[in-house]
Amino acid sequence: MTIKQCVKQYAPLLKEVTHIPAKEVEILIMYLLDVNVIYLHLNQDKTFTKNKELEKLINKRAKHYPLEYLTNKVSFYGETFLIEENILIPRPETELLVEKAYELLKSIKNPKIIEVGTGSGIISIMLAKLIPSLQSIAVDINDDALNLALKNAKKHKIEHQIEFIKSDLLENISEDIAKSCDMCISNPPYIADDYVLPKNVKFEPKNALFAGNKGDELIKTLLEEISTKKIKYFYCEFGYDQKKSIINFSKKFDIKSLEFYKDYSNFDRGFLMEFNI
Ligand SMILES: C[S@@+](CC[C@H](N)C(=O)[O-])C[C@H]1O[C@@H](n2cnc3c(N)ncnc32)[C@H](O)[C@@H]1O
C-alpha cells in the first residue's frame, strides 16, 4: 500500500475523535518514518511498510488516546516540546499567560521568577528563551514532570536559566529565595473534582487537573504562600468561573492591583495580582 492509500484507508477510523482525521494519519506516518511534511508530500506514491505499527497507533487514537502522547511531541508558542504520559499536554490558552508575563518581565532588569506546577516546563522555558537574562525556579510535585521539563530545557538549550525543584507549591522555597523573585507564575490545577472530563482529557494526570471541591482551592493556598513569602507579582491561569471567588479572596491581602484577562473564546482565563510589599 502507498502512503496516499494508507491515509485514505485509515482516516475514516478517526472521524469520531478529530475534525482533521487525514492530517492525523499523516502525522502518525511522519512519526513512524521519522520524516517531515515535505518528504511526505513528495513521496505519496511510495510503498508504506509499517502498516502494523500504524494500525496499532490508529486503534489507540480511535479510543481518544491523545495524539501528542502517541508522537511524544507537542507544539507550544511556535516551538516543539517533548511530552509523555503522566504529564499534562500544554494548551494553547497558556500561550496567553506566557505572552502577558513576558510583557511585564521584559521591563525588569535580570528578572527572576518562580513557576509553580511546571509540568513539561513550557512556561519557564519559553520565558527563558524570550528573555535571555531571566532566571527561573520551576517546581512541581511530579518527578516525571520535573525530569521531562529538564529534558525540554536541554532541548531548547536554556537549562542554565532554570533550576528544577520538587516542591508542594512553595513549601521547599525559603522565604529569602522567594523574596528575591519578582514574580510567581502558574498554570495550576483548577478544575472542580466533580467535573466530567472529555474523553481525551481522561488520559491526562488527575493531579495536574483537579484541585478540590470548587477547583480554586490550590490557587488560594498558593496566594497565601506568595503573600507570606513576599513575592510582588502573581500571574496565574484559572477557570472561567473563578473570577468572583478570587476577587473576594484577594480582600484579605494587601494588594496594589488585580487585573483579569480573557482567552481566545472570551472566557475569563487568568489574572495578575500585584502585592504591596
Ligand atoms: C495544569 S498543569 C500545568 C503544567 C504546565 N505548566 C502547563 O501549563 O502545561 C499543573 C501542574 O501542577 C502540578 N501540581 C499539582 N499540584 C501541585 C502542588 N501542590 N505543588 C506543585 N505542583 C503541583 C502538576 O503535577 C502539573 O504538572
The ligand as a Gaussian input file, in Angstrom:
#p B3LYP/6-31G(d) Opt

LIG

0 1
 C       -2.321000      22.325000      34.744000
 S       -0.740000      21.528000      34.905000
 C        0.307000      22.747000      34.144000
 C        1.539000      22.195000      33.515000
 C        2.322000      23.216000      32.670000
 N        2.761000      24.338000      33.457000
 C        1.452000      23.697000      31.521000
 O        0.979000      24.844000      31.563000
 O        1.231000      22.908000      30.595000
 C       -0.463000      21.699000      36.617000
 C        0.867000      21.158000      37.135000
 O        0.903000      21.401000      38.542000
 C        1.483000      20.292000      39.198000
 N        0.985000      20.301000      40.589000
 C       -0.192000      19.847000      41.080000
 N       -0.278000      20.070000      42.399000
 C        0.877000      20.683000      42.763000
 C        1.391000      21.145000      44.009000
 N        0.692000      21.033000      45.130000
 N        2.627000      21.709000      44.032000
 C        3.361000      21.804000      42.878000
 N        2.922000      21.386000      41.676000
 C        1.693000      20.829000      41.607000
 C        1.043000      19.089000      38.394000
 O        1.909000      17.993000      38.596000
 C        1.091000      19.675000      36.969000
 O        2.344000      19.440000      36.380000

